[in-house]
Amino acid sequence: MRRFLEPGGSFRFDGTVPGDKSVTHRAYLLATRAIGETTITGALRSRDTDATLGVCQALGADVRHVQGRDTLVLRPPARLQEPSGILDCENAGTLVRLLTGLLAGSGLFAVLSGDASLRGRPMRRVVQPLGLLGARIEGRHGGDVLPLAVLPASLVGREVSLPLPSAQVKSAVLLAALDAKGETVLRDLRPTRDHTERMLRQFGAEVEIREDSIRIHGGQELRSPGQVLVPGDISHAAFLLAAAALVQGGEATVRGIGLNPGRTGMLDVLRRMGLQVEIELEDEAPEPRGDVRLQAGRLTGVEIDGDEVPSLIDELPAIAALALCAEGVTTVRGAAELRVKESDRIAALRRMAEAVGGAFEELEDGFRIQGREMLEGGVVESHGDHRIAMAAAILSLRTRQGVAIEGAEAAAVSFPEFFDLFAAATGH
């Protein structure tokens, strides 16, 4: 579907965004694994998270929706049921990797697959460390790409060094370790988001967390806390905050969003780019949550290195949009992971920049952008990537001709309400 967005305009936003996608995935999966029913409030309803809900139902969970779309009650099965068909993870990379860990020691046989994009994304990064615990997982290209078959196996805890700094890989190993005999120790860790560790504790698991290691004993029963509150998604908020930053006098206040320290790197970058960002923290646990306010200012280029990337990997398309309109040069390095997202995001961002008249240099592990005061506009292909579609949309605010987005419906993968909120904030 092609969607045309008019050039220029104002931007004023004050409201909430849908629930955090990462937290919603984990809430569904842990509630299915736990004892006792769980009421999940603020859950994100999108193509990705609905795929997770469908998988949970295929494993025996009973789901009842209450109070509209974002609250549901999930009653787990007495024990996970062996699925009768292929578990379709659609486009959800978080789902397929966490699910592989959840099923590795379950004693069930299951086949995991997804759409064409997901079937091309790397899985060996998960399969290899799970194999160290004794998991039996077979798949194409030596278990590197879907479909994967997870076979019944008896897991034994051991020390595991993760192959790369990835919250998804770390989470897969932690979920598998619940079914392993003895203790599993994850070592040589670099900082990544810690949603899984926080939620495991919320569901009653004992997890010992140190600066460079995590210890967890197998055989622990998860017990529902009764209710899980999902904060607003900071990755959704990022595109609204960036849109406000692109307009003279632009303002955005996003309320009740998750402020997990592993996810707030973009807020630091926004400040370095010259924007006024204020944070008002409401809750500390189990997930920090609060309001973020941004006022537009003069944008300047920044440098982002590999140490920062894990805390803003999903927000880099929004940062790239800002960089295209900032004074000076913005350089991002250490972000090779962008190559294996829903699209090759580095290449997709280059094509987006070129389509609207921007200057973008593609690097092997990132990009370099020379900003311009105003862009021409044009037709941008989303490549089926929700974050590319949203990045193209906010760029329309700094173009002479507007932006037409091919495949704009991709935004619904994570943020179905994006274009409605964007239109309301711009008055278009």
C-alpha positions as CSV (number, residue, x, y, z in Angstrom):
1,M,0.0,0.0,0.0
2,R,1.3,3.5,-0.9
3,R,0.7,6.3,1.6
4,F,1.4,9.9,0.7
5,L,2.4,12.3,3.5
6,E,2.2,16.0,2.8
7,P,5.3,18.2,3.3
8,G,6.0,20.4,6.3
9,G,3.5,21.3,9.0
10,S,3.6,21.6,12.8
11,F,3.9,18.8,15.3
12,R,2.3,18.7,18.8
13,F,1.8,15.5,20.6
14,D,0.7,14.8,24.2
15,G,-0.5,11.3,25.0
16,T,0.4,7.6,25.3
17,V,1.7,5.0,22.9
18,P,0.9,1.3,22.7
19,G,2.5,-1.2,25.0
20,D,6.2,-2.2,24.8
21,K,6.7,-5.0,22.3
22,S,9.6,-6.6,24.1
23,V,7.8,-6.7,27.4
24,T,4.5,-8.0,25.8
25,H,6.3,-10.9,24.1
26,R,7.9,-11.9,27.4
27,A,4.7,-11.5,29.4
28,Y,2.8,-13.8,27.1
29,L,5.5,-16.5,27.1
30,L,6.2,-16.5,30.8
31,A,2.5,-16.4,31.7
32,T,2.1,-19.5,29.5
33,R,4.9,-21.2,31.4
34,A,3.8,-20.2,34.9
35,I,1.4,-21.6,37.4
36,G,-1.8,-19.5,37.8
37,E,-3.6,-17.1,35.5
38,T,-2.1,-13.7,34.7
39,T,-3.9,-10.5,33.8
40,I,-1.8,-8.6,31.3
41,T,-2.6,-4.9,31.1
42,G,-1.3,-2.5,28.5
43,A,-0.3,-5.3,26.1
44,L,0.7,-4.3,22.6
45,R,-1.7,-5.6,20.0
46,S,0.3,-5.8,16.7
47,R,1.1,-8.5,14.1
48,D,4.3,-9.5,16.0
49,T,2.7,-9.8,19.4
50,D,-0.5,-11.4,18.1
51,A,1.8,-14.1,16.6
52,T,3.2,-14.7,20.1
53,L,-0.3,-15.0,21.5
54,G,-1.2,-17.5,18.8
55,V,1.9,-19.6,19.6
56,C,0.9,-19.5,23.3
57,Q,-2.6,-20.8,22.5
58,A,-1.1,-23.5,20.3
59,L,0.9,-24.6,23.4
60,G,-2.3,-24.9,25.4
61,A,-2.9,-21.4,26.9
62,D,-6.4,-20.1,27.2
63,V,-6.8,-16.4,26.4
64,R,-9.7,-14.1,27.4
65,H,-9.8,-10.5,26.3
66,V,-11.3,-7.9,28.6
67,Q,-11.5,-4.1,28.6
68,G,-10.8,-3.5,24.9
69,R,-7.7,-4.6,23.0
70,D,-4.9,-4.0,25.5
71,T,-6.0,-6.1,28.5
72,L,-6.3,-9.9,28.6
73,V,-6.3,-12.8,31.0
74,L,-4.0,-15.7,30.1
75,R,-4.6,-19.1,31.8
76,P,-1.7,-21.5,31.2
77,P,-2.1,-25.2,30.6
78,A,-1.3,-27.7,33.4
79,R,1.8,-28.4,31.3
80,L,2.8,-27.2,27.8
81,Q,1.0,-29.1,25.1
82,E,2.8,-30.5,22.0
83,P,1.7,-28.3,19.1
84,S,-0.2,-30.2,16.4
85,G,1.1,-28.0,13.6
86,I,4.0,-25.7,12.7
87,L,4.4,-22.7,15.2
88,D,4.1,-19.7,12.9
89,C,6.2,-16.8,14.3
90,E,5.4,-14.7,11.3
91,N,7.8,-11.7,11.3
92,A,8.7,-11.7,15.0
93,G,12.4,-12.2,15.6
94,T,12.1,-11.8,19.4
95,L,9.4,-14.5,19.5
96,V,11.2,-17.1,17.5
97,R,14.4,-16.8,19.5
98,L,12.8,-16.7,22.9
99,L,10.5,-19.5,21.9
100,T,13.4,-21.7,20.9
101,G,14.8,-21.4,24.4
102,L,11.4,-21.9,26.1
103,L,10.9,-25.2,24.2
104,A,14.5,-26.5,24.3
105,G,14.0,-28.5,27.5
106,S,10.2,-28.8,27.5
107,G,10.3,-32.4,26.3
108,L,8.1,-31.5,23.3
109,F,8.6,-31.8,19.6
110,A,7.9,-28.5,17.8
111,V,8.6,-27.0,14.4
112,L,9.2,-23.2,14.2
113,S,8.9,-21.1,11.1
114,G,7.8,-17.7,9.9
115,D,7.4,-15.4,7.0
116,A,10.0,-15.0,4.2
117,S,11.9,-12.3,6.1
118,L,12.1,-14.3,9.3
119,R,13.2,-17.4,7.5
120,G,16.3,-15.5,6.3
121,R,17.3,-14.2,9.8
122,P,20.2,-15.9,11.7
123,M,19.3,-18.5,14.3
124,R,22.7,-20.2,15.0
125,R,23.4,-17.5,17.5
126,V,20.7,-19.0,19.6
127,V,21.0,-22.7,18.6
128,Q,24.7,-22.9,19.4
129,P,24.5,-21.8,23.1
130,L,21.4,-23.9,23.6
131,G,23.2,-26.8,22.2
132,L,25.8,-26.4,25.0
133,L,23.0,-27.2,27.5
134,G,22.1,-30.3,25.5
135,A,19.3,-28.9,23.3
136,R,18.6,-30.9,20.1
137,I,17.7,-28.4,17.4
138,E,17.8,-29.1,13.7
139,G,17.3,-26.7,10.8
140,R,18.4,-25.5,7.4
141,H,22.0,-24.5,6.9
142,G,23.1,-26.3,10.0
143,G,20.4,-24.8,12.2
144,D,21.0,-21.2,11.1
145,V,17.7,-20.5,9.4
146,L,14.1,-21.5,9.8
147,P,12.3,-23.8,9.8
148,L,13.8,-25.3,13.0
149,A,12.7,-28.5,14.6
150,V,13.1,-28.6,18.4
151,L,13.4,-32.2,19.6
152,P,12.9,-33.6,23.1
153,A,16.1,-33.3,25.1
154,S,17.4,-33.4,28.7
155,L,19.3,-30.2,29.5
156,V,22.2,-29.8,31.9
157,G,23.3,-26.5,33.3
158,R,26.8,-25.3,32.6
159,E,28.8,-22.1,32.0
160,V,27.9,-20.4,28.7
161,S,29.6,-17.5,27.0
162,L,27.2,-15.8,24.6
163,P,28.4,-15.3,21.0
164,L,27.3,-11.7,20.8
165,P,25.7,-9.0,23.0
166,S,22.0,-9.8,22.4
167,A,19.1,-9.7,24.8
168,Q,17.3,-12.3,22.6
169,V,20.2,-14.8,22.9
170,K,20.6,-14.2,26.6
171,S,16.8,-14.6,27.1
172,A,16.7,-17.8,25.2
173,V,19.4,-19.4,27.3
174,L,17.8,-18.2,30.6
175,L,14.4,-19.7,29.6
176,A,16.0,-23.0,28.6
177,A,18.0,-23.0,31.9
178,L,14.7,-23.2,33.8
179,D,14.4,-26.8,32.5
180,A,18.1,-27.7,32.9
181,K,19.5,-29.9,35.7
182,G,21.7,-27.8,38.0
183,E,23.0,-24.3,37.6
184,T,23.5,-22.3,34.4
185,V,26.0,-19.4,34.4
186,L,26.1,-16.9,31.6
187,R,29.5,-15.2,31.4
188,D,31.3,-12.5,29.5
189,L,28.2,-10.4,29.2
190,R,28.0,-6.9,27.7
191,P,25.2,-4.6,28.7
192,T,21.9,-5.4,26.9
193,R,18.2,-4.8,27.9
194,D,17.2,-6.8,30.9
195,H,13.5,-7.3,30.5
196,T,13.7,-11.1,30.8
197,E,15.7,-11.0,34.1
198,R,13.2,-8.5,35.6
199,M,10.2,-10.5,34.5
200,L,11.6,-13.8,35.7
201,R,11.9,-12.3,39.1
202,Q,8.4,-10.9,38.8
203,F,7.2,-14.5,38.2
204,G,9.1,-15.8,41.3
205,A,12.3,-17.1,39.8
206,E,15.6,-16.7,41.6
207,V,18.1,-15.0,39.3
208,E,21.5,-13.9,40.5
209,I,22.8,-11.0,38.5
210,R,26.3,-9.7,38.6
211,E,28.2,-7.2,36.5
212,D,29.6,-9.8,34.1
213,S,27.5,-12.9,34.8
214,I,24.0,-14.3,35.5
215,R,23.3,-17.4,37.5
216,I,20.0,-19.4,37.4
217,H,19.1,-22.8,38.8
218,G,17.0,-25.2,36.8
219,G,13.9,-26.8,38.2
220,Q,12.3,-23.6,39.4
221,E,8.6,-23.2,39.0
222,L,7.3,-19.9,37.7
223,R,4.3,-18.5,39.5
224,S,2.0,-15.8,38.2
225,P,2.2,-12.5,40.0
226,G,-1.4,-12.1,39.2
227,Q,-1.0,-9.0,37.1
228,V,1.6,-7.7,34.7
229,L,1.6,-4.0,33.6
230,V,3.2,-3.4,30.2
231,P,4.6,0.2,29.9
232,G,4.4,2.2,26.7
233,D,7.0,1.3,24.1
234,I,10.0,3.7,24.0
235,S,10.7,2.5,20.5
236,H,7.2,3.7,19.5
237,A,7.8,6.9,21.3
238,A,11.1,7.5,19.6
239,F,9.4,8.2,16.2
240,L,7.0,10.7,17.7
241,L,9.8,12.4,19.7
242,A,12.0,12.5,16.5
243,A,9.0,13.9,14.5
244,A,8.7,16.8,17.0
245,A,12.4,17.5,16.7
246,L,12.2,17.9,13.0
247,V,9.7,20.8,13.2
248,Q,10.4,24.4,14.4
249,G,8.6,24.8,17.7
250,G,7.7,21.1,17.7
251,E,6.8,19.5,21.1
252,A,6.0,16.0,22.2
253,T,5.1,14.6,25.6
254,V,4.8,10.8,25.7
255,R,3.3,9.5,28.9
256,G,3.8,6.2,30.7
257,I,6.6,4.8,28.6
258,G,9.2,2.2,29.7
259,L,12.4,3.7,30.8
260,N,14.5,0.6,31.2
261,P,18.2,1.7,31.4
262,G,19.0,-0.7,28.6
263,R,16.5,1.1,26.3
264,T,17.1,4.8,26.9
265,G,20.2,5.4,24.8
266,M,18.2,7.5,22.3
267,L,17.2,10.0,24.9
268,D,20.9,10.7,25.5
269,V,21.5,11.0,21.8
270,L,18.6,13.5,21.5
271,R,20.2,15.7,24.1
272,R,23.6,15.5,22.3
273,M,21.9,16.6,19.1
274,G,20.7,19.8,20.8
275,L,17.2,18.9,22.0
276,Q,15.7,19.6,25.4
277,V,14.6,16.3,26.9
278,E,12.9,16.0,30.3
279,I,12.1,12.8,32.1
280,E,9.7,12.3,35.0
281,L,9.9,8.9,36.5
282,E,6.7,7.4,37.9
283,D,7.6,3.8,38.8
284,E,10.9,2.0,39.4
285,A,9.9,-1.7,39.3
286,P,9.5,-4.2,37.9
287,E,10.0,-2.0,34.8
288,P,10.9,1.8,35.2
289,R,8.1,3.9,33.7
290,G,7.4,7.6,33.3
291,D,6.9,10.6,31.0
292,V,9.2,12.1,28.4
293,R,8.9,15.6,27.1
294,L,10.9,17.0,24.2
295,Q,11.1,20.5,22.7
296,A,12.6,21.0,19.3
297,G,15.9,22.9,18.9
298,R,18.8,23.3,16.5
299,L,19.9,19.8,15.4
300,T,23.6,19.0,15.3
301,G,25.3,15.8,14.2
302,V,26.7,13.3,16.7
303,E,28.9,10.2,16.9
304,I,27.5,6.9,18.1
305,D,29.8,4.0,18.8
306,G,29.3,0.3,19.4
307,D,29.1,0.6,23.2
308,E,25.9,2.7,22.8
309,V,24.3,0.6,20.1
310,P,22.6,-2.1,22.2
311,S,20.6,0.6,24.1
312,L,19.2,2.2,20.9
313,I,19.5,-0.4,18.1
314,D,15.7,-0.2,17.3
315,E,15.8,3.6,17.4
316,L,18.6,4.0,14.9
317,P,16.2,4.5,11.9
318,A,14.6,7.5,13.8
319,I,18.1,8.8,14.6
320,A,19.1,8.5,10.9
321,A,16.0,10.6,10.0
322,L,17.1,13.3,12.4
323,A,20.7,13.1,11.1
324,L,19.5,13.8,7.6
325,C,18.3,17.2,8.7
326,A,21.0,18.0,11.3
327,E,23.9,20.4,10.9
328,G,27.1,18.6,10.4
329,V,27.9,14.9,10.2
330,T,26.4,12.0,12.2
331,T,28.4,8.7,12.3
332,V,27.2,5.4,13.6
333,R,29.6,2.5,14.0
334,G,29.3,-0.9,15.7
335,A,25.8,-1.5,14.4
336,A,26.3,-4.4,12.0
337,E,23.2,-6.0,13.7
338,L,21.1,-3.7,11.5
339,R,22.0,-5.9,8.5
340,V,19.9,-8.8,9.9
341,K,16.8,-7.0,11.1
342,E,13.4,-7.2,9.2
343,S,15.4,-5.8,6.3
344,D,19.1,-4.9,5.8
345,R,18.4,-1.6,7.6
346,I,21.7,0.1,6.7
347,A,21.0,-0.5,3.0
348,A,17.3,0.4,3.4
349,L,18.2,3.7,5.2
350,R,20.6,4.6,2.4
351,R,17.9,4.0,-0.2
352,M,15.5,6.1,1.9
353,A,18.0,8.9,2.1
354,E,18.7,8.9,-1.6
355,A,15.0,8.8,-2.4
356,V,14.3,12.1,-0.5
357,G,17.5,13.9,-1.6
358,G,19.7,13.2,1.4
359,A,23.4,12.4,1.7
360,F,24.1,9.0,3.2
361,E,27.3,6.9,3.2
362,E,26.8,3.2,3.9
363,L,29.4,1.6,6.1
364,E,29.9,-2.1,6.8
365,D,28.8,-1.7,10.4
366,G,26.8,1.6,10.3
367,F,26.5,4.8,8.4
368,R,27.7,8.4,8.0
369,I,25.2,11.1,7.2
370,Q,25.9,14.7,6.1
371,G,22.8,16.6,7.2
372,R,20.9,19.2,5.1
373,E,18.5,21.9,6.2
374,M,15.7,20.7,3.8
375,L,15.1,17.6,1.8
376,E,13.3,17.3,-1.5
377,G,11.1,14.3,-0.8
378,G,10.1,11.4,-3.0
379,V,9.0,7.8,-3.0
380,V,10.4,5.6,-0.3
381,E,10.2,1.7,-0.2
382,S,9.7,0.3,3.2
383,H,11.1,-3.1,2.3
384,G,8.4,-4.6,4.6
385,D,10.2,-3.1,7.6
386,H,8.1,-1.2,10.1
387,R,10.8,1.1,11.3
388,I,11.8,2.1,7.8
389,A,8.2,3.0,7.1
390,M,8.0,5.2,10.2
391,A,11.3,6.8,9.6
392,A,10.2,7.8,6.1
393,A,7.0,9.2,7.5
394,I,8.6,11.6,9.9
395,L,11.0,12.8,7.2
396,S,8.0,14.2,5.3
397,L,8.1,17.1,7.8
398,R,11.3,18.4,6.4
399,T,10.7,18.0,2.7
400,R,9.5,20.3,-0.1
401,Q,7.4,17.7,-1.9
402,G,6.3,15.3,0.8
403,V,7.0,11.5,1.0
404,A,5.1,8.6,-0.6
405,I,5.8,5.4,1.3
406,E,5.5,2.1,-0.6
407,G,4.5,-0.7,1.9
408,A,3.5,1.8,4.6
409,E,1.3,-1.0,6.1
410,A,4.5,-2.5,7.5
411,A,4.2,-0.1,10.5
412,A,1.4,-2.3,11.8
413,V,4.0,-5.0,12.6
414,S,4.8,-3.1,15.8
415,F,2.8,0.2,15.9
416,P,-0.7,-0.1,14.2
417,E,-1.8,3.3,15.5
418,F,1.3,5.2,14.2
419,F,-0.2,6.9,11.2
420,D,-3.3,7.9,13.0
421,L,-1.3,9.5,15.9
422,F,1.1,11.1,13.4
423,A,-1.8,12.7,11.4
424,A,-3.4,14.0,14.6
425,A,-0.1,15.6,15.8
426,T,0.6,17.3,12.4
427,G,-3.0,18.3,11.7
428,H,-2.7,16.8,8.2
